[in-house]
Amino acid sequence: MLTKLILRNLGRHKLRTVLTALGVAVAVAAFVFLRTCIAMWYVTAETAAESRIVSRNNISMTFPLPLSHRDKVAAVPGVTAVTYSNWFGGIYKDPKEFFSQFAIDAETYFKVYPEFQVKPAELAAFTADRSGCIVGKKLAERYGWKLGDVIRITGTIYEGDWDFTVRAIYTGAKATTDETTFYFDWKYLDERVAASLPSRSGMVGFYIAALQNPNDAASVCATIDGLFANSAAETLTETESAFNLSFVSMSSAIIGALQAVSFVIIGIMLLVLANTMSMSARERLKEYAVLKTLGFSEGFITSLIIGESALLATVGAGLGLLIATPLTKGFGSAVAMFFPVFEVEPLVVASAAIGAIVAGAIAGLFPAQSASKISITDGLRYLG
């Protein structure tokens, strides 16, 4: 009985029902999209290895560290391997064609990062060629690069044209592994820097150390920083997750704005549903009075209105989730170089669905209370 009445009521004003459902759908799709964007900002920190720590210059990441730090870091108890890297920051063809570029220690980097999978023969070819490079699978697919192709990148931090030969293409061990990065041998960078700017040679951007026991991260970090305290190049050592979060914090204002907007959207959805249910309840006051005359309780009328609102929200939420899937996939493909992983998480879907249903129930609560409490005579006399 209750279900039949709810369905009949929703079918009375088809245009109003459709427009309200579409409004909820747009709100849910926008909520899912924004929450996915927020989640993707943090994906690099969430996928960081617990057994890796990063040492950078204590002043700023833009200040380098001397290569001589490497052996001292490697000798710290609990450290099993050390590698290093430099941000390159060059331009390929056009400044808009952005992708990450790092100069790395060819012999140790992929031992510390086993999630980057490289075929042994290709890795050997890379280490044997000083001007060789390793590129991620997605990056290679984006530009159609193949093994043996020569790529020219124009330096911004390190000026001049730099030619690299693709010697290997790496793949990720997991779906969340970044496959959009360009790596080349640090020695190739250092040789050219030594020839043009000798004072800048023998410097690296940061060190990455693998730990025997992740639980020792705090003590190992303190030991490393203690080694270089009061030196010309003091270090700040932290877990890989904390290091990655430092980049996220640079965009804290953007993330905060996205979070605020995502909650505002829920409020808008609530207002849309509340407006629709208020109009519907006012139009049917005389009918609710008749139901009371026939013996139906106030609880039945309350359930009727709240059920209608919740069902309308559920239908809109389902439609919104259908819209959200292609929307996020399309956006993810467009920004693959900035967000290597852009997928809707189950928790976001569940939050959107539950939020819509709860908003629907809340939206129907006030008109339900007003309609159920009205007296039979006032209801029958109502002319609205």
N, C-alpha and C positions, 0 to 999 in steps of 0.2 A: 504493500500500500504506500509506504513512505517513499520507496524508490520510484514508483510509478508517478507519484505527484511531483517529485523533484525533476524527473525527465520531462514531464508535461510542462512544468513551469519554465524550464530552460528553452522549450520549443515555442513559447508564446511570442516572444520578440526575437526572432531569429537574427536579425541584423545586429541588435544590441548584444546578443549572446556571442555572435561571431566576432564583433569588434572588441568586446571585452577579452575574449579568449586570445585574440591576436595581440592585444595590449600586454597580457600576461606572458605570452610567448616571446615577445620582443624583450621584455624585462628579464625573463629567465635566460634567454640567449645572451643578452648583454652581460648578465651576472656571471655566467659560465665563462664567457670570453675574458672578462676582466680578471676573474680569479685565476684563470689559466695563465694569463700574462704575469700575474704576481708570482704564481708558483714557479714559473720558468726562470724568474730572476734568481731564485734560490737553488735551482737544480744543480749547479756546479758545486755549491757548498754541501748539498745533501749527498752527492755522489763522491765526494772527496774520500780518499783512503784514510782510515784512522792511523795507519802505520807510517804516514809520511808527514814530515814537518818542513817548513820553508823558512829560510833565513834571508832577510833583506837588509838594506841599510837602515839604521835606526832613524835617520833624518827623514827620508822619503824613499819611495820606490824608484824615483827618478835618479837617485844617486847610486852609483855602482859600488861593487865590492871587489877587492883585489883577488886575483886567482890564487894567491898564496893562502887564502883562508881555507881552501879545499882540503888540504891534507890535515889541518888542525881539526876541522869538522869531522873528517873521516875517522880520526883517532879517538873521538869521544866514545866512552863506553855506552853500548846500546845501539850505536849506529852501525848498520850493516852495509850500506852503500850510499854514495854521494854523487850527485850529478849537478849540473848548473845550466843556466839558460839566460838569454838576452832577448828582450823585446826589440824587434827590428823596425816595424812601422813603415814599410815601403808602400808604393803605389803600383798596382798592376793595371796598365792601360788608362784607367780613369780613376780619380779620387773616390768616386762613388762605389767602385768595385772593391769593397772592404773585405778583408779576411785576416785572421791572426797570423803573424809570422814570427818565428822564434829561431834564434841561433842556439844550438844545443851541443852538448858534448856527445858526439856521435857514438862513442864507444860505451857510454854508461846510461844514457838517457832512457832507452827502451828496456833496460834491466830494472830501473826504478819504476817505470810505468808499464807493467806487463799487460794492462788493459788495451794498450795500443798494439795490435797484432800485425807483425810484418813478416813476410816470408823470408826464411833464412838467406836464400840466394839474393833477394832484393836488398836485404839489410847489409849483406856483404858488399854488394855493389855500391851502396850508399857510403859506407865507411871507407871504401877504396877511392872514391872520387871526392876530392876536396870541394868541388863546386856542385856536388850532387844535392838533391833535396828529396824529402819524403813528404807526400801530401795525403790528406785524408780522402777517403773514398768519395764522400759527398762533394768535396771541393773539386776533385778530379772530374766527377760527373758534371758539375756545374759548368766547367770550362772545356770539357772534352779532352783533358790532358791524358796522355798515354806515356808509358815508359819510354824514355829516350827523348821526349820533347824538351826543347830548350825554352825556358821562361825568363823573360826580362822584367825585373822589378826595379823601379826608380826609388832610391832611398830618400827619406826625409830627415831622419835622425842621422843616418850615415849616408852622405850625399853620393851621387853618381848612379850609373846604371850597373845593375848586378845581374849577371846571367847565371841561371841554374839549370841543371839537367835533371829531369825526373828519373830517379833511380828506384823508387819504391812507392807503393801506395798502401797505406795502412787501413785496417778496419777496426772497429770497436768490438770489444768482447761483450758489451752489453748494449741495449738499445739507448741507454743514457750516455754512452761514451761519445765524446765530441769527435766527429769525422770531418771537420771543416778547417783544420789547421795546417799550416805550411812550416816545415822544419828544414833547417840546413845546418851544416857543420860550423860550429863556433870558430874553428881555426881559420876558415875561409874569411870570416868577418875580421878576426884579429889581425891577420896578415895584411889586409888592405888598410885597416886602421893604423897599424904600426908604420906603414909606408907614408901615410898622409898626416896622421896626428899621433905621433909616438907617445905623447903624454896620456892618451886614452887607451893604449893597448894594455893587454893583460888584465882587463877588468870584465867582470860578469854582472848580470843584473841581479840574480838571486841564486841561492843554493837550495836543492831539494835533497833531503836525507831520508832514507828508509830506516825504520826502526825494527829491532828484533821483537820488542814488546810494546804495543800501543799504549799500555798503561804507564809506560815510562816517559811519555811525551813531555809532561810538565817538567820533570827533572832534567831531561836531556836538553830541552829548550833553555832552561836556566843555565845549564853548564856551558852551552855554546855561547850564549850572550856574555857569560862571565869571562870567557876566554878573550873576548875582544873589548871588554869594558875599558874606558879611558884611552882607547886607541884612535887612530885617525879615521878608522872605518868601523864604528860600533855597529852591532847587529841587533835586529829585532827578530826573534825566532818564535814561530807560532805553528799551530797545526795547519794542515793544508785547508781544512774547512774554514778556520778563522781567517786565513790568508785570502781565500776566495770571497768570504763575506765582506772583506775590506773593500773589494771592488763593488759589491752590491750596495754598500753604505754610501757610495758616491752618488747613487741614484735614489737615496732615501726619500727625497721630496716627491719624486715621480711615483714611487711605490706607495707612499702615504696617500697621495691624491687618488690613485687607482683604488686603494682600499676604501677610502671615503665614498667615492662614487659608487662602488659596488654595493655598499649598504644603503646609499640614497635610492638606488634602483629598487631595492626591496620595499622601501617606504613608498615609492611611486606606485609600485604594483599593489600595495595595500590600499592606497587611495583610490585607484581605478576600480578595484573590486568593491570597496566600501561604497563608492558612489553608485555603482550598478545595483548593488543589493539594497541600498536605501531607496532608490527609485522603485525597484520591484516590490519591496515590502509595503511602501505607501500605496501603490496601485492595488494591492490585494488585501487591504485592511478589512474591507467588507467580507471578503471570502474567509478570512481568518475568524471573523466574528461568527460566520455561519458554521464553521468547523467547531467552534466552541459550543454553539447551540446544539450541535449533533453529539456533543459529549467528548470531543477530542480535548486532550489536556494541553496546558501551556507548554509542557515539555515536548509534546509532539510538534507544535508549531515552531518552537525553538529549533528542534532537530531538522524540521523541514527547511527553514531558511539557512541555517548553518550548513546543512548538507548540500543545498543548492550552490552556495558560495564555494564550499570546498571542492565540489565536483567540477565547477567551472574553472577553478584554479588548477585542478589536476589536469584537465584537458589542455588548458593553456600551457602548463609546465611541460607536458608531453610533447606538444608541438614545438615549444621553445628548445627542448633538448634535441629534437630532430634538426632544427635550424642550426643549433650551436656546433654540431659535428662538422658539417662542411665549412662553416665559417672559420672555425679554429684551424682546420686542416689547410684551408686556402691561405690564411694569414701566416701559418707556420711555414708553408712553402716559400712565401714571399720574404720572410725574415730568417731563413735558415742559416744565414751566415752570422747572424747576431744571436739567435736562439737555436742552437743545434738540435735541441729536443723541445718540441712544442706539442704536447699531447694533453688531452683532457683527462684529469685524474678522476678515478671513481668517487673519491671523497667530495670533489667539487660537484659532480652530478648528483650525488645523494643530498648534499647541502642545498642545492638549487631546488630539487624536488620537494624535500621536506619544508624548506622555507616557503615555497609557493603554497603548499597545502595548509601550513600553519597560518600564513597570511590570509588565505581564503577563509579559514575558520574564524579568525579574529575579525575580518571584514564583515562577516555575517552576524557577529555577536551582538553589536549594538542594535541594528534593525530588528534582530530576532527578539531581543529583550523588550523593545518598544512595542512590537506587534503582539507578543504573547501577553503583555500586561494590560493591553487596552480592553476596556469593558465591552461586553456584547452590544449594548445599546450605542456606545460611541462608535463602535466599528460599523454597525449597520447604518448609522446616521452619516458616516463619512462619505463625502462627495468627490474626493480628490481623484 
